[in-house]
């Protein structure tokens, strides 16, 4: 296929500016870091969800305020997801961190950013967890990482799809 003589679209890229206030030896200032990001290729999200499936929400019987198990009109006991358990919250947080590591590893397209990885290293859940940890250890905040992920997904036109879906 060709469109106006081109065989394919160029990959969308963008430079993201992260600015923060610094204080060294009592002198206030600002520091700006520029990081170039790119849209991820089609299908990469499927691989991400295969590597990091949604954590399973623990189920419990629906109960009233006194702790008595509720029944519906057909005398069935309804189940509800209990997302307040510490185990589930930890699993959800780890999954989010791994997904961020995955998106940022593949979405940062800047020769100035180098991750500590071994050539040929298997790219599994532990690998992407390590990428996330490298970013945190370097000093990125959760806000910085969330902004980079948001910029990458906006290049993929995913953020608009999410907003449209929320409105329906």
C-alpha positions in Angstrom: 0.0 0.0 0.0 1.1 3.6 -0.7 -0.4 6.9 0.2 0.9 9.8 -1.9 4.0 7.8 -2.7 4.8 6.9 0.9 5.0 3.2 1.9 4.2 3.9 5.6 3.7 6.7 8.1 6.6 8.0 10.1 6.5 7.1 13.8 5.2 10.1 15.8 7.8 11.5 18.1 7.9 14.3 20.7 10.3 16.0 23.1 9.0 16.1 26.6 10.3 18.7 29.0 10.5 17.8 32.7 11.2 20.8 34.9 11.8 20.8 38.6 12.9 23.2 41.3 16.4 22.4 42.7 18.1 23.6 45.8 21.9 23.2 46.1 23.9 24.8 48.8 21.0 27.2 49.6 20.7 28.4 46.0 17.3 27.9 44.4 17.1 27.1 40.7 15.4 25.0 38.1 16.5 22.0 36.2 15.0 20.9 32.9 15.5 17.5 31.3 14.4 16.9 27.7 13.4 13.3 26.8 12.4 12.3 23.3 9.5 9.8 23.2 7.8 8.0 20.4 4.6 6.2 19.8 4.7 2.4 20.3 4.0 0.1 17.4 0.7 -1.7 16.9 0.3 -4.9 18.8 2.9 -4.0 21.5 0.0 -3.5 24.0 -1.1 -7.1 23.5 2.3 -8.3 24.4 2.3 -6.1 27.5 -1.1 -7.5 28.7 0.2 -11.0 28.1 3.3 -10.3 30.3 1.3 -8.4 32.9 -2.3 -9.7 33.1 -4.7 -7.8 35.4 -4.4 -9.0 39.0 -7.3 -11.2 40.0 -9.6 -9.4 42.3 -10.4 -11.4 45.4 -14.1 -12.2 45.7 -16.2 -12.2 48.9 -19.8 -12.6 49.8 -21.8 -9.3 49.8 -22.6 -8.3 53.4 -24.6 -5.7 55.0 -23.3 -3.2 57.6 -23.7 -5.8 60.4 -21.6 -8.4 58.4 -24.6 -10.6 57.5 -24.3 -12.2 54.1 -26.9 -10.6 51.7 -29.2 -12.6 49.4 -30.9 -11.5 46.3 -34.6 -12.1 45.7 -33.8 -15.6 44.3 -32.0 -16.4 47.6 -28.6 -16.4 45.8 -25.6 -15.0 47.6 -24.0 -12.3 45.4 -20.3 -12.0 45.3 -18.4 -8.7 45.1 -14.8 -7.9 44.4 -12.8 -7.0 47.4 -10.1 -4.7 46.1 -9.2 -3.4 49.5 -7.1 -6.4 50.5 -3.4 -5.5 50.9 -2.4 -8.4 48.6 -4.6 -7.2 45.8 -3.4 -3.6 46.2 0.2 -4.7 46.2 -0.4 -6.9 43.1 -2.2 -4.0 41.3 0.7 -1.5 42.2 3.3 -4.0 40.9 1.4 -4.5 37.7 1.1 -0.8 37.2 4.9 -0.3 37.8 5.8 -3.1 35.4 3.5 -1.7 32.7 5.0 1.7 33.1 8.5 0.2 32.8 7.4 -1.6 29.7 5.9 1.5 28.1 8.8 3.7 29.0 11.5 1.2 27.9 9.9 0.9 24.4 8.6 4.5 24.2 11.7 6.5 25.2 13.5 7.2 21.9 16.4 9.3 23.1 20.1 8.4 22.6 20.9 10.3 25.8 18.8 7.8 27.9 20.5 4.5 28.5 19.1 1.7 30.7 21.4 -0.7 32.4 20.6 -3.9 30.5 22.6 -6.8 29.3 22.6 -7.6 25.6 20.3 -10.5 24.9 18.7 -10.3 28.3 15.2 -11.9 28.3 12.6 -9.2 28.5 10.2 -10.6 31.1 8.3 -9.2 34.0 11.4 -9.0 36.1 13.2 -7.0 33.4 10.5 -4.4 33.1 10.2 -4.2 36.9 14.0 -3.5 36.9 13.5 -0.7 34.2 10.9 0.9 36.4 13.2 0.7 39.4 16.1 2.2 37.5 14.0 5.2 36.6 12.9 5.6 40.3 16.5 5.2 41.5 17.7 7.9 39.1 15.2 10.3 40.7 12.2 10.4 38.5 9.0 11.0 40.5 5.8 9.1 39.9 4.4 12.3 38.3 7.4 12.4 35.9 6.9 8.8 34.8 3.1 9.3 34.5 3.6 12.3 32.3 6.0 10.4 30.0 3.5 7.5 29.7 0.7 10.0 29.0 2.8 11.7 26.3 3.6 8.3 24.7 -0.1 7.2 24.7 -1.1 10.6 23.3 1.2 10.0 20.4 -0.5 6.7 19.8 -3.9 8.5 19.9 -4.9 6.3 22.8 -5.6 9.0 25.3 -8.4 10.4 23.1 -9.9 6.9 22.7 -9.9 6.5 26.5 -11.7 9.9 26.9 -14.2 9.0 24.2 -14.9 5.7 25.8 -15.4 7.3 29.3 -18.0 9.6 27.7 -20.1 6.8 26.3 
